[in-house]
Amino acid sequence: MATVRIPKAAQEAFAAAVAAEVVATFKDDSGLDWYYPWGTREVDHLEVALLPGGDEVMLRMSSDRAATIVCPIERWYELVGRMTPPGQGPQEA
């Protein structure tokens, strides 16, 4: 089992990219497509890959691509549903 610590800034950037449908992708040596926020290739970012069959998602930080976690797709939807893209949270008075 591996633990990938995902900085809040990386989560928020990824959630914003998904919400705006602005994601980039690259294919690794095993043929998996990894998705990440557009324009973040040179800085730490969260990368996500949908495993064949669509039942599980792999997550990793670009700073430690050897450490990945796999979560069921239902758990991924719960996680993404809790992320609030920057600028879309409650308005402060």
N, C-alpha and C positions, 0 to 999 in steps of 0.2 A: 504494500500500500504506500502511496506517495501523498504528501500534502503539498498542495500548491497554494501559496498565499497570494491572493489577488488584491493588490492595493485598490482602495476605493476609487481613486482617480481612474484606474484602468477599467473598473466595472462601469463607472459612469460614462466614460468615453465609448465603451463598447455598446452600452444601452442606447446612447444617443445615436451612434452610427446605425444600429439596427432600426431604431425608430425612424430615422431619416433615410433608411435604405442606402446608406453610403458606407459600404464595406468593401474591402479589397480581399483578394484571395490568392493563395499560392498552393501548389501541389507538392507534397513531400515525396521522399523516395519510395514510400510504400503506396503512393497513389491517393492518399487522403487529401481532400481540399480543406485547408485551414483558412478561416475567416478572421479578419481583424479590422479595426476602424481605419478607414482610408486616411492616409497621411501620417500614420504612426509607425511606419516600418523601422525608423531609426531610433525610436524611443521605446521604453518598456511598454508593452501592451498585452492585453488578454487575447489569446487566440482560441478559437473554437472550431472543432471538426465534428460533423455529424457522421457517425459510424454507419457502414453499410447496413441496410435494414431499417434505419431510422429510429431504432429503439433506444439508442444511447448516444451521449455527447461526450467528447473528450475536451478537456480544458487544460490550458497551460499558459504560463507566462513566457513571453519572448526571451526574458533574461535567463530562463532555466528550462529549455525545451526538452531536457531529458526527464523532467518530472511532470507527469500528467496525471490527471484524475479522470475517471469515467463516471458519469452519473446517468441515471435513467432519464429519458426524455421528459417524463412528468416532473421530475425534480428540477430539470433545467427550466421548464416553463414557470415553476414556482419561483426560482431564483430571478429570472428575468422580470417576472411580474412584480417583484419587490424593488427592482431598481427604478429610480426616477431619473430620467435623462436630465442633464443640466438645463436650467431655465424652464423646466416643466413642472417644478414642484409647487407647493402652495405659495401664493403671493404674500410677501410680507407687507404689513401696513406701514 
